[in-house]
Amino acid sequence: MTLISVRVSTRKSQLAIKEVTDEGLVKIDLTCAPVEGKANLELMKYLAELLETHADKIEIRTGLSNRNKLINIKSIDRVTVLERLRNKIT
């Protein structure tokens, strides 16, 4: 089990990893509006794609209705997760 902190910005023109801080905070732009869980679903699918895993391995532990989220990623260690996300920064 790997926990990462994510801060999302919604209603952006494209999906993008904007930054992975030295402390491990991942900043992500999402295209969906935060309505009826659409942004959360987009986030989980996007993380699964970037991390090359299945969406069912990604879980929002806290922050379902907040831009700051704690994400649980099953079966990938923290170092690998942060490395893969840093390699995807646009």
C-alpha positions in Angstrom: 0.0 0.0 0.0 1.3 3.4 -1.0 -0.2 6.7 0.1 0.4 9.9 -1.9 -0.9 13.4 -1.4 -2.6 14.9 -4.5 -3.8 18.5 -5.1 -6.1 18.7 -8.1 -7.2 21.7 -10.2 -10.4 21.1 -12.1 -11.9 22.5 -15.3 -8.6 22.8 -17.1 -8.1 22.5 -20.8 -6.1 19.2 -20.6 -5.1 16.4 -18.2 -1.6 17.0 -16.9 0.8 16.3 -14.1 2.0 19.8 -13.2 4.4 19.1 -10.4 5.7 16.5 -7.9 7.3 18.4 -5.0 10.3 17.2 -3.0 7.8 16.4 -0.2 5.9 14.1 -2.6 2.8 16.3 -3.2 1.5 15.6 -6.7 -0.3 18.5 -8.5 -2.6 17.4 -11.2 -4.9 19.3 -13.7 -8.2 17.7 -14.5 -10.6 18.6 -17.3 -13.8 17.5 -15.5 -15.8 19.8 -13.2 -16.1 18.6 -9.5 -19.7 17.5 -10.0 -21.2 14.2 -8.9 -17.8 12.6 -8.5 -16.7 13.1 -12.2 -13.4 14.7 -11.3 -12.6 12.0 -8.8 -13.3 9.3 -11.4 -11.2 11.1 -14.0 -8.4 11.4 -11.4 -8.4 7.6 -10.6 -8.5 6.7 -14.3 -5.7 9.1 -15.1 -3.5 7.9 -12.3 -4.1 4.3 -13.3 -3.0 5.1 -16.9 0.1 7.0 -15.8 1.1 4.3 -13.3 0.4 1.5 -15.8 -2.0 -0.3 -13.4 -5.7 -0.9 -13.1 -8.1 1.7 -11.8 -9.3 -0.7 -9.1 -5.8 -0.4 -7.6 -6.4 3.3 -7.0 -8.5 4.5 -4.0 -9.2 8.0 -2.7 -8.8 7.6 1.1 -9.6 11.2 2.0 -10.7 14.3 0.2 -13.6 13.0 -1.9 -15.1 16.5 -1.8 -11.9 18.5 -1.5 -9.1 19.5 -3.9 -6.5 18.0 -1.5 -6.7 14.2 -1.6 -4.9 11.2 0.0 -4.6 8.5 -2.6 -3.9 4.8 -1.8 -2.2 2.9 -4.6 -2.1 -0.8 -4.2 0.8 -3.0 -5.5 3.3 -0.2 -6.4 5.8 1.2 -4.0 6.0 4.9 -3.2 9.4 5.5 -4.9 8.2 3.9 -8.1 4.9 5.9 -8.0 6.7 9.2 -7.6 9.3 8.4 -10.2 6.7 7.4 -12.8 4.7 10.6 -12.1 7.8 12.8 -12.3 8.6 11.3 -15.7 5.1 12.4 -16.9 5.2 16.1 -15.9 4.1 18.4 -18.7 
